[in-house]
Amino acid sequence: MTKRYTGMLADDHKIVRMGLKSALEHDRAMQDTQVQIVVEAEDGLQTIEGVKAHRPDLLILDVSMPIASGAEIVVDVQRWSPDTKIVVYSGVTSPGLLAHLIEAGVHGLFAKGSDASDMLAAVPLILRGGRKIDAAILDIVRGAGTPAPLRARERQTLNMVLAGRTNAEVAALMGISIN
């Protein structure tokens, strides 16, 4: 019996969303699981709004998008739709960010450079409550050692920088001098 789920795709590249949608809705690697994509987003704000409006079972997220970064989005998704399973599918290779995403509790973490069939094969497991981190990602994180945890203010600054804010914008938003 096929289990049906709702899904959301968040990536700033339309061609990536199209490919993932086709694979999720039609790939045989999905076993007895069918994911219907009910909403797509091309930036962080659209992602958060889409999750609030649709509360999908699955969110496949690129962490490098305009307006809000993936790290910010993960926290907001967990707040607004705690039952949504979050799978990060990204080309980002920063050990600190990857470790932060793992610590934040994403359900799946896959490198865009890896074989997409690995992610697709893991989706049924993730939707049933499992967790899967790509071996290539684990190698990157393990090779970097254990980073010191960021304080809330440092995390806020990092998220703004990852979102593409300038030093002047970061200073203004944080209420501090640029110096």
C-alpha positions as CSV (number, residue, x, y, z in Angstrom):
1,M,0.0,0.0,0.0
2,T,1.4,3.4,-1.0
3,K,1.8,6.0,1.7
4,R,1.1,9.6,0.6
5,Y,2.8,12.6,1.9
6,T,2.9,16.3,1.1
7,G,6.2,18.0,0.3
8,M,7.8,21.4,-0.2
9,L,10.9,22.3,-2.3
10,A,13.0,25.3,-1.4
11,D,15.9,26.1,-3.8
12,D,16.7,29.3,-5.6
13,H,17.3,27.4,-8.8
14,K,14.1,26.5,-10.7
15,I,15.8,23.7,-12.6
16,V,16.8,22.0,-9.3
17,R,13.2,22.2,-8.0
18,M,11.9,20.8,-11.3
19,G,14.3,17.8,-11.1
20,L,13.6,17.1,-7.5
21,K,9.8,17.4,-8.0
22,S,9.9,14.9,-10.9
23,A,12.1,12.5,-8.9
24,L,10.1,12.7,-5.7
25,E,6.8,12.2,-7.5
26,H,7.8,9.4,-9.9
27,D,11.1,7.7,-8.8
28,R,11.0,4.0,-8.0
29,A,13.6,4.4,-5.3
30,M,10.8,5.9,-3.2
31,Q,9.5,2.4,-2.6
32,D,5.9,2.5,-1.3
33,T,6.1,6.3,-0.6
34,Q,4.5,9.0,-2.7
35,V,5.3,12.7,-2.1
36,Q,3.1,15.3,-3.7
37,I,4.8,18.7,-3.9
38,V,2.2,21.2,-2.8
39,V,4.4,24.3,-2.6
40,E,7.8,25.6,-3.9
41,A,10.0,28.5,-2.8
42,E,12.9,30.3,-4.3
43,D,14.0,32.2,-1.2
44,G,14.0,31.9,2.6
45,L,11.0,34.1,3.2
46,Q,8.9,32.2,0.7
47,T,10.0,29.0,2.4
48,I,8.9,30.1,5.9
49,E,5.6,31.4,4.5
50,G,5.0,28.2,2.6
51,V,5.7,26.0,5.7
52,K,3.3,28.2,7.8
53,A,0.6,27.9,5.2
54,H,0.9,24.3,4.2
55,R,2.6,22.5,7.0
56,P,4.1,19.9,4.6
57,D,5.2,16.5,5.8
58,L,8.6,17.0,4.1
59,L,10.7,20.0,3.3
60,I,13.7,19.7,1.0
61,L,15.8,22.8,1.5
62,D,18.9,24.4,0.0
63,V,20.7,26.3,2.8
64,S,22.1,28.9,0.5
65,M,19.2,31.0,-0.6
66,P,18.4,34.8,-0.8
67,I,16.6,36.7,2.0
68,A,17.0,34.1,4.8
69,S,19.6,31.4,5.2
70,G,19.0,27.7,5.7
71,A,20.1,27.8,9.3
72,E,17.4,30.5,10.1
73,I,14.8,28.6,8.1
74,V,15.5,25.3,10.0
75,V,14.8,27.0,13.3
76,D,11.6,28.7,12.0
77,V,10.3,25.5,10.4
78,Q,10.8,23.6,13.7
79,R,8.9,26.4,15.5
80,W,6.0,26.7,13.0
81,S,5.6,23.1,11.8
82,P,7.4,20.7,14.2
83,D,6.2,17.6,12.4
84,T,7.7,18.6,9.1
85,K,10.7,16.5,8.3
86,I,13.6,18.7,7.1
87,V,16.0,17.4,4.4
88,V,18.9,19.7,3.5
89,Y,20.2,19.2,0.0
90,S,23.0,21.7,-0.7
91,G,26.3,22.4,-2.2
92,V,27.5,24.2,0.9
93,T,30.6,22.5,2.4
94,S,31.4,24.7,5.4
95,P,32.1,22.2,8.3
96,G,30.8,24.7,10.9
97,L,27.4,25.2,9.1
98,L,27.0,21.5,8.4
99,A,27.7,20.7,12.0
100,H,25.2,23.4,13.1
101,L,22.5,21.9,10.8
102,I,23.2,18.4,12.3
103,E,23.0,19.8,15.8
104,A,19.8,21.7,14.9
105,G,18.2,18.3,14.2
106,V,17.7,18.2,10.5
107,H,16.3,14.8,9.5
108,G,18.5,14.4,6.3
109,L,21.6,16.1,5.0
110,F,22.9,15.5,1.5
111,A,25.5,17.1,-0.7
112,K,24.4,18.2,-4.1
113,G,27.5,16.6,-5.5
114,S,26.4,13.2,-4.2
115,D,24.2,10.8,-6.1
116,A,20.6,12.0,-5.8
117,S,19.4,8.4,-5.6
118,D,20.9,8.1,-2.1
119,M,18.7,11.0,-0.9
120,L,15.6,9.6,-2.7
121,A,16.2,6.2,-1.2
122,A,16.4,7.8,2.3
123,V,13.2,9.8,2.0
124,P,10.8,7.0,3.1
125,L,13.0,6.3,6.1
126,I,13.0,10.0,7.0
127,L,9.2,10.3,6.6
128,R,8.8,7.4,9.1
129,G,10.9,9.3,11.7
130,G,14.5,8.1,10.7
131,R,17.5,10.3,10.1
132,K,20.1,10.0,7.3
133,I,23.3,12.1,7.0
134,D,25.3,11.6,3.7
135,A,28.7,10.0,4.3
136,A,30.5,12.8,2.4
137,I,29.0,15.3,4.8
138,L,30.0,13.3,7.8
139,D,33.6,13.2,6.5
140,I,33.6,17.0,6.1
141,V,32.3,17.5,9.6
142,R,34.6,14.9,11.2
143,G,37.6,16.3,9.4
144,A,37.0,19.8,10.9
145,G,37.2,18.7,14.5
146,T,34.7,20.0,17.1
147,P,33.9,23.7,16.7
148,A,33.2,25.8,19.7
149,P,29.5,26.4,20.0
150,L,28.3,29.8,18.8
151,R,26.6,32.2,21.3
152,A,23.2,33.5,20.2
153,R,24.6,36.9,19.1
154,E,27.4,35.2,17.1
155,R,24.8,32.9,15.4
156,Q,22.6,35.9,14.6
157,T,25.6,37.7,13.0
158,L,26.6,34.6,11.0
159,N,23.0,34.1,9.7
160,M,22.9,37.7,8.5
161,V,26.3,37.3,6.7
162,L,25.1,34.0,5.2
163,A,22.0,35.8,4.0
164,G,24.2,38.3,2.1
165,R,23.9,41.3,4.4
166,T,26.7,43.9,4.3
167,N,28.7,44.9,7.4
168,A,26.8,48.2,7.5
169,E,23.4,46.3,7.3
170,V,24.5,43.8,10.0
171,A,25.6,46.7,12.3
172,A,22.4,48.6,11.8
173,L,20.1,45.6,12.4
174,M,22.0,44.7,15.5
175,G,22.0,48.2,16.8
176,I,25.8,48.5,17.0
177,S,28.5,50.6,15.4
178,I,30.1,49.4,12.2
179,N,33.5,50.0,13.9
